[in-house]
Amino acid sequence: MFDNRLESLIAVVEWGSYTKAAAKLHLTQPAVSQHIRQLEEEFGSPLFTKGQSSLRLTQEGEVVLRYAKRIKAMYGRLENRLSDLRKGRRSYYLGLTHSSEASPILLALASLSQKHKEARIKVEIGSMGKLFEKLSNYELDAAVVDGPFSEKKFSSILLDTDYLVLAMGKDHPLAEKQSVSVEDLSKEKLVLRPLKSATTTLLSSALESHGLSLNQLNVVMEIDSVAAIKDVLERTELVSVLPRSALYGHSRNLAVRPIEALSLSREINLIFRREEKEDPLLKDFLAAYREVGTR
């Protein structure tokens, strides 16, 4: 059974209050306070900074919290794995970045689920940082990420090479061109992924290599959903810069054009913990992705 004292610590940090944590855990507030005191006594360090108006973890508290989350996730995975064995199935947890959700990856996963009737596949979509955190905490088996990464503690396999394109409604005037220039881009109203996203970071770097800035573009909207951006493009005169893979099987109502002179290519990698490399589902996913990608 997962240590209920660690459960209390996680809840207190998540909800920012002993009282709210107690309510969520169906405990009394004194019981939650006692759990925190017991942890502090066991580890010989205060977990929260005293005298603050809001709860703030100490450095020791940050460490305990990080491992508490990891232990909880591993315990949950243990329970799930034993349940899988009893039911003759295999659960597989894969993370995707937002710009990967519309790519051939989902088709590959669907193909995988047909090949392995016992497989139960769960997909979680989030930022690259969040996916790395969940991999570290054993909450995911693997993740598909786009763009550069520096997490050397994970193994990786190159899935594909992607590149950014200009996307727009099929009736947009720029759709009549074979390609568009940076000057064309600067005259349009854009809807982009958030500034810190891998997609927008790559666009910004490409512009800077030509002595330009993202601030010189007329960005009128930021949306953290590729599906929502595509819906906006279909219904308005706005344009966007998106990964070509995110437009895989795109609607007939959209047009895509390469952007001249900018280096907009990037890698798509499958990231996983080293001990997962012999997992049959991992290998079959790679085979399914390559099969889908050649269609």
N, C-alpha and C positions, 0 to 999 in steps of 0.2 A: 504494500500500500504506500502511495506517495506521502511523504512527510507532511502532515497538515500544518506544521509550523512554516515550512517553505511556501505552502499554498497561501497562508496568511500574508507572508511578505510580498508575494507576487500581487495579491489582491490590493494590499495597502498602496503599493506603488501605482498600480493600474488606476485605482479610483481616487487616489490622493487624499484618502481619509480613512481613519480606523473605523469610524461609524459606518461609512458606505461599504467598506470591505466586509465588515461583520454582517451587514444586511445581505450582501451578495453570497456570502458563504453560509448564511443561516446560523450564524454564531452570535454570541453577545460581544459587545465592544471590549469588556474586560478580558474575554477569552483570547481575542485577537492581540490585545496588548501583552498578555502573558506569553503568547507564542513569540512575539518579537523580542521580549526580554529574555526568553530562554535561548533564542538564537544568539543574542548578544553575549550572554554568559558562556555559551558553548564555544563561540569563536573568539571570545575575549576582546571584542571591539564593538563600539557603537555602530549601529547601522544607519541611523538618521542623525543629521546635524541638529543639535539641541538649540532651542531658543529662536527658531525660525518660524515665521508666520505660516509658511507652507512647508509641507514635508519635502526634505531634500536628503538624498542618500549621501552618506560619507563615501570615501574611496573604497573602504572595506565593504560597505553596503552594496556598491556597484558590482563588486566582484561576486559577493554572495548571490545577488539577484541574477547575474548572468548565469551562474552555475545552477541556480534553482530552476530557471527556465529550461536549461538543458536537461537537467535530471527529470523534470516533469515531462518534457517531450519524449525522452528516451523511455520513461516508464509507460507513457501512453502508447508508444510504438511497440513496446514489449507486449502489452495487453492486446493490441491489434494483431500482432503477428501470431500470438497463440490462438486468438479467435479465428484468424485466417486458416491456421492449420486444422483446427477442429471442423471448420466449414469447407475445407478443401478449396480455398481461394487464395489469391495473392493481391494485397493492396499496393498500389504504386502511387506515390505523391510527387508530382512534377510542378515546378514553378516556371512561370513565363513572365517576361517583361511585357509592359503594355503594348509595345509595338510588335510583339510576336504573336499576339492572340489571334490575328487574322491571317496568319501565314500557313504554309502546308503542315505545320506542326500538329495542329488539331486533327487534320485528316490522317496523319501518321498515327496519332493516338487512337483514333477510331478504328483504323486498320489493325492496330495492336490488340484492341479489345475484342475484335472479331477472331483473331488468331488464338488468343488466350481467353477462352470462355470463362475461366475461373478468375480472371484479372478484374479488379475494381480500381479504376483510375480516377484519381482526384487531381484537378488542376487548380492552382492558385496563381492569380495574377497580381504582380506588385512591382515596386521599384527594384532596381538591381541591388541596392543596399539592403533592402528588406529580404530579398531572396537569399543573399549571402548569409544574413543573420539566421534565417530559418534553416539553411543547410548546416550551419555550424551547430545549431541547436537540435539537429536530427528531426526537424519537423518536415523536411523534404528529402526525397531520395536523390533528386537531381533538379537542375534548373537550366533553362535555355535563356542565355543572355546575349545582347547585341552590344557591340562596341568594346573598347579595351577594358581589361580588368587586371588587378594586381594581387588577387587572392591566391598566393602560391600554395596555400595549404590544401587546395582542391586540385583534382585532376580535371583535364578538359579534353574535349575532342571537337575539332572543327567540323561544324555541320554544313556551313555554307558561307559564301561571301555575298553580302547584300550591298545596296547602294541607295542613296536618297534621290528622289525624283520630285518634280512639281506635279501635284495632283489638283484637279479642278473639275467642274461640271463639263459634260461633253459638249455643251453649246458655248462654252467660254471662248472668247476671241483667240486666246493663246493656244487653244486646242487645234487651231488650223496650222500651227507651226510644227516642224519636225523636232525642234529643240528650242529652249528658251535661254536668253542671256541673263546675266546678273542685272543688267539695266532693265530688262523686262520685269524681273522679279521685284526690283525696287519701286516699280510703278503700281504694284498691285497691293490690295489689302489682304493680309495674311492671317490665318488662324494656325497657331503652332502648338506643339506639345510644350509643357512647362520648360522654363529656361534651364533647369538643372537636369532635364531628361537627356538620355544619350543621343537622341535624335537632334535636339536643338543644340546641344553642345558640339556635335560634329559639324552642323551647319555653321555655327559661330566660328569654329576653328578654320573651316574652309574659307570663309569670308575674310578672316584676319590674315590668312596667307596671301591674300590679294590686296592687303592694305585697306580692307573694308571692315565695317562693324555691323553687328546685328541691329544696332540702334538706327542704322540708316534705312532699314526696312520698315514698312508700315504695318507693324504687328498690331492688329486690333482685338485679337482674342487669344487666350491660352486655354486649352482644354486637355485634361489628362486622360482622354479616352479616344483611341483611334477610331472606334466605331462611331462615336459622336461627331468627330471631325468629318468623317466621310459623309455622314448625314447632312452636316452643314454645307459641305461642298456641293452636294446634289441639289440643294434647295436655294443656294445663294450664288453671288458672283465672287465670293471669297476663294482664295487658293491656299494651298498648304504644301509644305515640304515634308514628305513622309518616306519611310523605307519602302522600297519596291515590294518586299515580301509581305508587308502589311496590306498591300493592295492585291494580293493573290486571289484570283477569281473575283476581282472587283466588279461592282455593278456596271451595267452597260451605260449607266448615267454618268460615269466618271471617265476622264481622260488623264493620261500620265505622260509627261515629257521630260527627257533628260535636261539637266541644267549645264550649260556650256562652261568650260574653264574651271569649274570647281571640282576638287577631289573629294568625292562624297561616298567612297566605298568603305565598308567595315565588315568585320567578321561576325558570324553568329556561332556561338560555342555552346556545347552541352557541358555543364559543370557538375561534378559529383565528388563525393568523398572517396578517397582512394580505396577504401574497403568495399565499395560498391561496384568496382570495375568488372567483377565476374558475374554480376547479376544477370540472369538470362533475359529478364524483361528489358534491361538497359540495352543489351545487344540487339534484341529484336526491335526495339524502338529505333535504333540507328538504321537497321535494315529497312524498316517501314518508311522512315523519313526519306531515305535515298530512293526508294521505289516511287514514292509520291512525287518527289522532286524531278523525276525523269519523265513524268507524264506530259 
